[in-house]
Amino acid sequence: MREAFLAFERRTTALALFVACAMLVAAACIGLYQILSRFVFEQPAEWSEVLVRFTLIWMVFMGAPIAFRQGAMVCVDVAHRLAGPLGKRLLDLVAAVCALVVIAVMLWFGSDYAYRGRFQTISGLESFSMTWAYLAIPVGAAFSAIAVIACLVDPRRQELDTAQ
């Protein structure tokens, strides 16, 4: 069961990383287009700034699971170094529970925002609903929750902690 969950987590985190990278590339390309259209062709596109903002939002929320999985988020470094194996495990558990509480709040309110924004259109992109922008919050939160839980159950992490 543990190995199946970790395999599932590896796939979801890889998907999140792919989406985050794709959003970064899209933001860079759209930003370049925005600069060219505004300053070279002197005909700014009204949709480009909004689309850059939303691709960056998606990039951040889809990049969070990777940061969680690599242990690059919440860290109590000094206490972690001074604690023994049991203390390290307890600190990891406390940090994971705190992260999961924040992620649950993001999931709850992000879903609510996405639902409420279904009739609101994006300024500059009138044919798109704000739901697409707000969906970054619950989707990123769901991927992050999977990554945080995987950090707790990953036996390789326990081996690294005892080796230090």
Buried (B, 14 or more C-beta within 10 A) or exposed (E): EEEEBBEEBEEBBEEBBEBBBBBBEBBEEBBEBBEEBBEEEEEEBEBBBBBBBBBBBBBBBBBBBBBBBEBEBBEBEEEBEEBEEEEBBEBBEEBBEEBBEBBEEBBEBBBEBBEEBEEEEBEBBEEBBBBBBBBBBBBBBBBBBBBBBBBBBBEEBBEEBEEE
